[in-house]
Amino acid sequence: MRACLFARNRLALADGAVHLPSLDQARAWNPGRVDWFRVSRRGQHVRGAAAVAGATWTPPPGVSTVTLRTVLSLLPEAEAGLALTAAHLARWRRTSRFCGVCGTATVPSRHHQARVCPDCGHLAFPKISPAVIVQVTRGDRILLGRSRRHPQGSYSVLAGFVDPGENLEDAVRREVEEESGIRVRDIRYFGSQPWPFPDSLMVGFTATCDGDGTIVNRDDELEDVAWFTADALPPVPPAYSIARALIDDFARGHGVDPATVPTWQRAQHNLESE
């Protein structure tokens, strides 16, 4: 069984390792009294255990900690997915220790992946926050925005969280118009990606500009919004993200090899800064 041991929101790995440690190996790193819990992903294909070490735990010689974004490019896909699932569940367990209704300490449910209040019966399931992310095109151009959180000079497709009462298509229309002043039509589902930074589910769409393409930047989070052709794209997110999949789809559709598209170099962050 593989293990995911987190220290201050970073994953502990043996130096130079490209695989998760075994459970016995992780326990040998003496993380102290930790709450190991079972993690499964895609049925029986991947199983593991996870725990969060105490704030004072220092990895022993030969062990380092890495950010979750580093995990995406370092570990095999199945193990990276296991680590991200474990990180999501570890954060949920840490933030659901008490009932949100009456304040009583919660316990694991016997029937669900949930925390249950022994006093009032309230169930707290793992939090999943849906967000839309969209490839907006107008002819041979794609709409990209530059967030203040992105590395200097880099851009990505527009995205945002779904509001209560919205369906996903309404969220696409609202987010794109709020961030760029652009109205869209022909909204089509593209794909999805769990994104535990800290608890999102990214739902990807494609859409077409409905109008003359005049941009009005209405979002304080974005420093710039602009149209780009496939052969003149700015630095964009790495290949592991659905944002990059949407951009690569656009590039490929306009005769540009996605391998030639520049990729931004993000500074390392811990989970809580994602």
Buried (B, 14 or more C-beta within 10 A) or exposed (E): EBBBBBBEBBBBBBEEBEEBBBBEBBBEBEBEEBEBBEBEBEEEEBBBBBBBBEEEBEBEEEBBBBBBBBBBEBBEEBBBBBBBBBBBBBBBBEEBEBBEEEEEEBEEBEEEEBBBBEEEEBEBEBEEEBBBBBBBBBEBBBBBBBBEEBEEEBBBBBBBEBEEEBEBBBBBBBBBBBBBBBEBEEBEEBEBBBBBBBBBBBBBBBBBBBEEBEBEBEBEEBBEBBBBBBEEBBBBBBBBBBBBBBBBBBBEBBEBEBEEBEEBEBEEBBBEEB
